[in-house]
């Protein structure tokens, strides 16, 4: 299996790329938006392409050659405004979904926000609301895409070292989770057909990640 990681230079994306690069039976292609990022990855022996999510779908689709699955970890970041949130977190996500469909890539794993329900939009702080809106509609586009999707809703992300232990449920109380553990969840999820058509929240917990994902019994 060859996996395209969109947003490969992000804090979660870097962990995903590193883990996939070391995983047996799997290879990775990193999609980044700056040439220096691409060069650094290539020097490490990691396949990488330089494509901006604000490009059009035909250009984005260039990254999908010989790809079997996509993990979307990209985000505009907290220092940008609502305009970038819409063009990256919403439109960028939609374009990668459409590129996957056009390229015949069926497996797609999305990193979303912890809660993207309509209630979450209504209750979100004013500065955070555009992000929740963007994720709400990106998630919905993916659900309707016909792809073999999984949507992962992580809790508040930390830079703590991963513990390889999480709590995974359709709905859990809000909590924290390390970016490294989220990356491990994503790497295992993309290889797990049991999780196709499902979505779940994930926070730090006491169950090993492989066991937690194996026990997911969420209705499609």
Phi and psi in degrees as GROMACS dihedral restraints (atoms count N, CA, C in turn):
[ dihedral_restraints ]
;  ai    aj    ak    al  type     phi  dphi    fc
    3     4     5     6     1  -113.6    20    10
    4     5     6     7     1   127.4    20    10
    6     7     8     9     1  -113.8    20    10
    7     8     9    10     1   129.1    20    10
    9    10    11    12     1   -90.0    20    10
   10    11    12    13     1   124.3    20    10
   12    13    14    15     1  -104.4    20    10
   13    14    15    16     1   112.8    20    10
   15    16    17    18     1   -90.6    20    10
   16    17    18    19     1   128.5    20    10
   18    19    20    21     1    84.9    20    10
   19    20    21    22     1    36.8    20    10
   21    22    23    24     1   -69.4    20    10
   22    23    24    25     1   -16.6    20    10
   24    25    26    27     1   -94.5    20    10
   25    26    27    28     1    -0.6    20    10
   27    28    29    30     1   -73.2    20    10
   28    29    30    31     1   171.7    20    10
   30    31    32    33     1   -67.6    20    10
   31    32    33    34     1   -35.9    20    10
   33    34    35    36     1   -78.3    20    10
   34    35    36    37     1   -43.7    20    10
   36    37    38    39     1   -57.7    20    10
   37    38    39    40     1   -37.5    20    10
   39    40    41    42     1   -62.6    20    10
   40    41    42    43     1   -42.1    20    10
   42    43    44    45     1   -63.6    20    10
   43    44    45    46     1   -41.2    20    10
   45    46    47    48     1   -61.6    20    10
   46    47    48    49     1   -47.1    20    10
   48    49    50    51     1   -60.6    20    10
   49    50    51    52     1   -46.4    20    10
   51    52    53    54     1   -60.5    20    10
   52    53    54    55     1   -43.1    20    10
   54    55    56    57     1   -69.0    20    10
   55    56    57    58     1   -41.6    20    10
   57    58    59    60     1   -66.3    20    10
   58    59    60    61     1   -35.9    20    10
   60    61    62    63     1   -62.8    20    10
   61    62    63    64     1   -30.3    20    10
   63    64    65    66     1   -95.6    20    10
   64    65    66    67     1   -12.2    20    10
   66    67    68    69     1   -74.0    20    10
   67    68    69    70     1   136.5    20    10
   69    70    71    72     1   -71.4    20    10
   70    71    72    73     1   140.6    20    10
   72    73    74    75     1    76.3    20    10
   73    74    75    76     1     7.7    20    10
   75    76    77    78     1  -133.2    20    10
   76    77    78    79     1   144.7    20    10
   78    79    80    81     1  -127.8    20    10
   79    80    81    82     1   164.3    20    10
   81    82    83    84     1  -133.5    20    10
   82    83    84    85     1   146.2    20    10
   84    85    86    87     1  -123.8    20    10
   85    86    87    88     1   125.1    20    10
   87    88    89    90     1   -94.9    20    10
   88    89    90    91     1   130.5    20    10
   90    91    92    93     1  -106.9    20    10
   91    92    93    94     1   117.9    20    10
   93    94    95    96     1  -128.7    20    10
   94    95    96    97     1   167.8    20    10
   96    97    98    99     1  -108.5    20    10
   97    98    99   100     1    -1.8    20    10
   99   100   101   102     1  -124.1    20    10
  100   101   102   103     1   141.5    20    10
  102   103   104   105     1   -64.7    20    10
  103   104   105   106     1   -34.2    20    10
  105   106   107   108     1   -67.8    20    10
  106   107   108   109     1   -32.1    20    10
  108   109   110   111     1   -67.2    20    10
  109   110   111   112     1   -43.3    20    10
  111   112   113   114     1   -61.4    20    10
  112   113   114   115     1   -44.9    20    10
  114   115   116   117     1   -61.0    20    10
  115   116   117   118     1   -42.4    20    10
  117   118   119   120     1   -63.0    20    10
  118   119   120   121     1   -38.6    20    10
  120   121   122   123     1   -69.7    20    10
  121   122   123   124     1   -44.1    20    10
  123   124   125   126     1   -60.6    20    10
  124   125   126   127     1   -36.9    20    10
  126   127   128   129     1   -65.4    20    10
  127   128   129   130     1   -23.5    20    10
  129   130   131   132     1   -88.9    20    10
  130   131   132   133     1     1.5    20    10
  132   133   134   135     1    82.9    20    10
  133   134   135   136     1    20.3    20    10
  135   136   137   138     1  -105.3    20    10
  136   137   138   139     1   127.0    20    10
  138   139   140   141     1   -60.0    20    10
  139   140   141   142     1   130.3    20    10
  141   142   143   144     1  -147.9    20    10
  142   143   144   145     1   144.8    20    10
  144   145   146   147     1  -126.4    20    10
  145   146   147   148     1   148.1    20    10
  147   148   149   150     1  -106.3    20    10
  148   149   150   151     1   101.6    20    10
  150   151   152   153     1  -142.2    20    10
  151   152   153   154     1   133.1    20    10
  153   154   155   156     1   -90.5    20    10
  154   155   156   157     1   136.0    20    10
  156   157   158   159     1   -65.7    20    10
  157   158   159   160     1   -13.5    20    10
  159   160   161   162     1   -87.4    20    10
  160   161   162   163     1    -0.4    20    10
  162   163   164   165     1   -71.8    20    10
  163   164   165   166     1   172.9    20    10
  165   166   167   168     1   -82.3    20    10
  166   167   168   169     1   170.1    20    10
  168   169   170   171     1   -61.2    20    10
  169   170   171   172     1   -44.8    20    10
  171   172   173   174     1   -57.1    20    10
  172   173   174   175     1   -36.8    20    10
  174   175   176   177     1   -72.4    20    10
  175   176   177   178     1   -41.2    20    10
  177   178   179   180     1   -61.6    20    10
  178   179   180   181     1   -37.9    20    10
  180   181   182   183     1   -62.5    20    10
  181   182   183   184     1   -18.8    20    10
  183   184   185   186     1   -59.7    20    10
  184   185   186   187     1   -26.2    20    10
  186   187   188   189     1   -75.0    20    10
  187   188   189   190     1   -11.8    20    10
  189   190   191   192     1   -93.8    20    10
  190   191   192   193     1     1.9    20    10
  192   193   194   195     1   -63.8    20    10
  193   194   195   196     1   125.9    20    10
  195   196   197   198     1    65.5    20    10
  196   197   198   199     1    23.9    20    10
  198   199   200   201     1   -97.3    20    10
  199   200   201   202     1   140.8    20    10
  201   202   203   204     1  -104.2    20    10
  202   203   204   205     1   -23.2    20    10
  204   205   206   207     1  -156.5    20    10
  205   206   207   208     1   157.1    20    10
  207   208   209   210     1  -125.1    20    10
  208   209   210   211     1   137.3    20    10
  210   211   212   213     1  -117.6    20    10
  211   212   213   214     1   120.0    20    10
  213   214   215   216     1   -98.6    20    10
  214   215   216   217     1   112.1    20    10
  216   217   218   219     1  -122.4    20    10
  217   218   219   220     1     9.3    20    10
  219   220   221   222     1   -73.9    20    10
  220   221   222   223     1   155.4    20    10
  222   223   224   225     1  -162.9    20    10
  223   224   225   226     1   152.8    20    10
  225   226   227   228     1   -74.5    20    10
  226   227   228   229     1   -21.7    20    10
  228   229   230   231     1    91.3    20    10
  229   230   231   232     1   159.1    20    10
  231   232   233   234     1   -74.2    20    10
  232   233   234   235     1   -11.9    20    10
  234   235   236   237     1   -94.1    20    10
  235   236   237   238     1    -0.7    20    10
  237   238   239   240     1   -98.4    20    10
  238   239   240   241     1   170.6    20    10
  240   241   242   243     1   -94.4    20    10
  241   242   243   244     1  -176.0    20    10
  243   244   245   246     1   -62.2    20    10
  244   245   246   247     1   -28.5    20    10
  246   247   248   249     1   -63.7    20    10
  247   248   249   250     1   -46.0    20    10
  249   250   251   252     1   -69.4    20    10
  250   251   252   253     1   -33.2    20    10
  252   253   254   255     1   -59.0    20    10
  253   254   255   256     1   -42.5    20    10
  255   256   257   258     1   -70.3    20    10
  256   257   258   259     1   -40.1    20    10
  258   259   260   261     1   -78.3    20    10
  259   260   261   262     1   -26.3    20    10
  261   262   263   264     1  -100.8    20    10
  262   263   264   265     1   -59.0    20    10
  264   265   266   267     1   -70.8    20    10
  265   266   267   268     1   -27.9    20    10
  267   268   269   270     1  -103.0    20    10
  268   269   270   271     1   -68.1    20    10
  270   271   272   273     1   -66.2    20    10
  271   272   273   274     1   -37.1    20    10
  273   274   275   276     1   -61.6    20    10
  274   275   276   277     1   -42.8    20    10
  276   277   278   279     1   -63.2    20    10
  277   278   279   280     1   -45.5    20    10
  279   280   281   282     1   -60.2    20    10
  280   281   282   283     1   -41.9    20    10
  282   283   284   285     1   -65.1    20    10
  283   284   285   286     1   -35.9    20    10
  285   286   287   288     1   -70.9    20    10
  286   287   288   289     1   -32.0    20    10
  288   289   290   291     1   -66.3    20    10
  289   290   291   292     1   -46.6    20    10
  291   292   293   294     1   -66.2    20    10
  292   293   294   295     1   -36.8    20    10
  294   295   296   297     1   -62.9    20    10
  295   296   297   298     1   -40.0    20    10
  297   298   299   300     1   -61.3    20    10
  298   299   300   301     1   -44.1    20    10
  300   301   302   303     1   -61.5    20    10
  301   302   303   304     1   -45.5    20    10
  303   304   305   306     1   -66.2    20    10
  304   305   306   307     1   -32.5    20    10
  306   307   308   309     1   -87.0    20    10
  307   308   309   310     1    -4.1    20    10
  309   310   311   312     1    75.8    20    10
  310   311   312   313     1    23.2    20    10
  312   313   314   315     1   -93.9    20    10
  313   314   315   316     1   113.9    20    10
  315   316   317   318     1   -88.6    20    10
  316   317   318   319     1   -34.8    20    10
  318   319   320   321     1   -87.0    20    10
  319   320   321   322     1   127.2    20    10
  321   322   323   324     1  -144.9    20    10
  322   323   324   325     1   123.3    20    10
  324   325   326   327     1  -115.2    20    10
  325   326   327   328     1   125.7    20    10
  327   328   329   330     1  -109.7    20    10
  328   329   330   331     1   130.4    20    10
  330   331   332   333     1   -89.3    20    10
  331   332   333   334     1   119.4    20    10
  333   334   335   336     1  -111.1    20    10
  334   335   336   337     1  -165.1    20    10
  336   337   338   339     1   -92.7    20    10
  337   338   339   340     1   164.9    20    10
  339   340   341   342     1   -59.0    20    10
  340   341   342   343     1   -42.6    20    10
  342   343   344   345     1  -137.8    20    10
  343   344   345   346     1   117.3    20    10
  345   346   347   348     1  -119.6    20    10
  346   347   348   349     1    23.6    20    10
  348   349   350   351     1   -72.4    20    10
  349   350   351   352     1   166.6    20    10
  351   352   353   354     1   -59.3    20    10
  352   353   354   355     1   -38.9    20    10
  354   355   356   357     1   -61.5    20    10
  355   356   357   358     1   -37.3    20    10
  357   358   359   360     1   -65.5    20    10
  358   359   360   361     1   -35.9    20    10
  360   361   362   363     1   -63.4    20    10
  361   362   363   364     1   -46.3    20    10
  363   364   365   366     1   -65.0    20    10
  364   365   366   367     1   -31.3    20    10
  366   367   368   369     1   -97.5    20    10
  367   368   369   370     1    -3.9    20    10
  369   370   371   372     1   -69.4    20    10
  370   371   372   373     1   143.3    20    10
  372   373   374   375     1   -57.2    20    10
  373   374   375   376     1   151.3    20    10
  375   376   377   378     1   -54.7    20    10
  376   377   378   379     1   -42.0    20    10
  378   379   380   381     1   -72.2    20    10
  379   380   381   382     1   -21.1    20    10
  381   382   383   384     1   -96.6    20    10
  382   383   384   385     1   -15.9    20    10
  384   385   386   387     1   -58.3    20    10
  385   386   387   388     1   -43.7    20    10
  387   388   389   390     1   -58.8    20    10
  388   389   390   391     1   -35.4    20    10
  390   391   392   393     1   -66.6    20    10
  391   392   393   394     1   -43.6    20    10
  393   394   395   396     1   -65.2    20    10
  394   395   396   397     1   -40.6    20    10
  396   397   398   399     1   -59.7    20    10
  397   398   399   400     1   -47.3    20    10
  399   400   401   402     1   -59.5    20    10
  400   401   402   403     1   -46.0    20    10
  402   403   404   405     1   -68.2    20    10
  403   404   405   406     1   -36.6    20    10
  405   406   407   408     1   -56.6    20    10
  406   407   408   409     1   -49.5    20    10
  408   409   410   411     1   -78.5    20    10
  409   410   411   412     1   -31.1    20    10
  411   412   413   414     1   -64.4    20    10
  412   413   414   415     1   -43.4    20    10
  414   415   416   417     1   -59.6    20    10
  415   416   417   418     1   -45.2    20    10
  417   418   419   420     1   -65.2    20    10
  418   419   420   421     1   -38.0    20    10
  420   421   422   423     1   -61.5    20    10
  421   422   423   424     1   -41.4    20    10
  423   424   425   426     1   -66.4    20    10
  424   425   426   427     1   -42.5    20    10
  426   427   428   429     1   -58.3    20    10
  427   428   429   430     1   -34.2    20    10
  429   430   431   432     1   -91.8    20    10
  430   431   432   433     1     1.8    20    10
  432   433   434   435     1   -77.3    20    10
  433   434   435   436     1   -22.7    20    10
  435   436   437   438     1    85.8    20    10
  436   437   438   439     1    -0.2    20    10
  438   439   440   441     1   -79.7    20    10
  439   440   441   442     1   162.7    20    10
  441   442   443   444     1   -83.2    20    10
  442   443   444   445     1    81.4    20    10
  444   445   446   447     1   -96.0    20    10
  445   446   447   448     1   158.3    20    10
  447   448   449   450     1  -139.0    20    10
  448   449   450   451     1   136.2    20    10
  450   451   452   453     1  -114.1    20    10
  451   452   453   454     1   123.2    20    10
  453   454   455   456     1  -107.1    20    10
  454   455   456   457     1   125.0    20    10
  456   457   458   459     1  -111.0    20    10
  457   458   459   460     1    92.0    20    10
  459   460   461   462     1   -80.5    20    10
  460   461   462   463     1   153.2    20    10
  462   463   464   465     1   -71.2    20    10
  463   464   465   466     1  -165.2    20    10
  465   466   467   468     1   -63.8    20    10
  466   467   468   469     1   125.2    20    10
  468   469   470   471     1   -80.2    20    10
  469   470   471   472     1   138.0    20    10
  471   472   473   474     1  -124.2    20    10
  472   473   474   475     1   166.1    20    10
  474   475   476   477     1   -98.5    20    10
  475   476   477   478     1    15.2    20    10
  477   478   479   480     1   -63.6    20    10
  478   479   480   481     1   155.7    20    10
  480   481   482   483     1   -64.9    20    10
  481   482   483   484     1   140.7    20    10
  483   484   485   486     1   -65.2    20    10
  484   485   486   487     1   147.5    20    10
  486   487   488   489     1  -106.9    20    10
  487   488   489   490     1   -11.4    20    10
  489   490   491   492     1    62.9    20    10
  490   491   492   493     1    23.3    20    10
  492   493   494   495     1  -132.8    20    10
  493   494   495   496     1   131.1    20    10
  495   496   497   498     1  -142.9    20    10
  496   497   498   499     1   172.7    20    10
  498   499   500   501     1  -118.9    20    10
  499   500   501   502     1   125.8    20    10
  501   502   503   504     1  -125.8    20    10
  502   503   504   505     1   121.8    20    10
  504   505   506   507     1  -150.8    20    10
  505   506   507   508     1   167.1    20    10
  507   508   509   510     1   -61.2    20    10
  508   509   510   511     1   -37.7    20    10
  510   511   512   513     1  -145.4    20    10
  511   512   513   514     1   125.5    20    10
  513   514   515   516     1  -130.9    20    10
  514   515   516   517     1   162.7    20    10
  516   517   518   519     1   -65.7    20    10
  517   518   519   520     1   146.2    20    10
  519   520   521   522     1   -57.9    20    10
  520   521   522   523     1   141.9    20    10
  522   523   524   525     1  -165.3    20    10
  523   524   525   526     1  -173.2    20    10
  525   526   527   528     1  -102.1    20    10
  526   527   528   529     1   161.9    20    10
  528   529   530   531     1  -157.6    20    10
  529   530   531   532     1   141.6    20    10
  531   532   533   534     1   -75.1    20    10
  532   533   534   535     1   148.7    20    10
  534   535   536   537     1   -60.9    20    10
  535   536   537   538     1   -35.5    20    10
  537   538   539   540     1   -64.4    20    10
  538   539   540   541     1   -40.6    20    10
  540   541   542   543     1   -69.0    20    10
  541   542   543   544     1   -36.9    20    10
  543   544   545   546     1   -61.0    20    10
  544   545   546   547     1   -42.5    20    10
  546   547   548   549     1   -59.6    20    10
  547   548   549   550     1   -42.7    20    10
  549   550   551   552     1   -63.0    20    10
  550   551   552   553     1   -40.9    20    10
  552   553   554   555     1   -58.6    20    10
  553   554   555   556     1   -44.4    20    10
  555   556   557   558     1   -65.0    20    10
  556   557   558   559     1   -43.5    20    10
  558   559   560   561     1   -63.5    20    10
  559   560   561   562     1   -41.1    20    10
  561   562   563   564     1   -73.1    20    10
  562   563   564   565     1   -36.4    20    10
  564   565   566   567     1   -63.1    20    10
  565   566   567   568     1   -43.8    20    10
  567   568   569   570     1   -65.4    20    10
  568   569   570   571     1   -19.5    20    10
  570   571   572   573     1  -100.3    20    10
  571   572   573   574     1     6.4    20    10
  573   574   575   576     1  -116.5    20    10
  574   575   576   577     1   103.3    20    10
  576   577   578   579     1   -65.5    20    10
  577   578   579   580     1   -22.6    20    10
  579   580   581   582     1   -59.9    20    10
  580   581   582   583     1   -23.9    20    10
  582   583   584   585     1   -98.1    20    10
  583   584   585   586     1     5.8    20    10
  585   586   587   588     1   -66.2    20    10
  586   587   588   589     1   133.9    20    10
  588   589   590   591     1    79.3    20    10
  589   590   591   592     1    17.2    20    10
  591   592   593   594     1  -125.8    20    10
  592   593   594   595     1   161.5    20    10
  594   595   596   597     1  -145.5    20    10
  595   596   597   598     1   151.1    20    10
  597   598   599   600     1  -157.6    20    10
  598   599   600   601     1   157.4    20    10
  600   601   602   603     1   -93.6    20    10
  601   602   603   604     1   151.6    20    10
  603   604   605   606     1  -141.5    20    10
  604   605   606   607     1   130.6    20    10
  606   607   608   609     1  -135.2    20    10
  607   608   609   610     1   172.4    20    10
  609   610   611   612     1   -61.0    20    10
  610   611   612   613     1   146.4    20    10
  612   613   614   615     1  -157.9    20    10
  613   614   615   616     1  -155.0    20    10
  615   616   617   618     1  -121.7    20    10
  616   617   618   619     1     7.9    20    10
  618   619   620   621     1  -106.6    20    10
  619   620   621   622     1   129.1    20    10
  621   622   623   624     1   -52.7    20    10
  622   623   624   625     1   141.9    20    10
  624   625   626   627     1   -56.2    20    10
  625   626   627   628     1   -46.6    20    10
  627   628   629   630     1   -58.4    20    10
  628   629   630   631     1   -43.9    20    10
  630   631   632   633     1   -67.2    20    10
  631   632   633   634     1   -40.8    20    10
  633   634   635   636     1   -62.6    20    10
  634   635   636   637     1   -42.8    20    10
  636   637   638   639     1   -71.6    20    10
  637   638   639   640     1   -34.7    20    10
  639   640   641   642     1   -64.0    20    10
  640   641   642   643     1   -30.4    20    10
  642   643   644   645     1   -91.0    20    10
  643   644   645   646     1     1.8    20    10
  645   646   647   648     1   -62.3    20    10
  646   647   648   649     1   125.0    20    10
  648   649   650   651     1  -128.6    20    10
  649   650   651   652     1    54.7    20    10
  651   652   653   654     1   -93.9    20    10
  652   653   654   655     1   133.6    20    10
  654   655   656   657     1   -65.2    20    10
  655   656   657   658     1   142.8    20    10
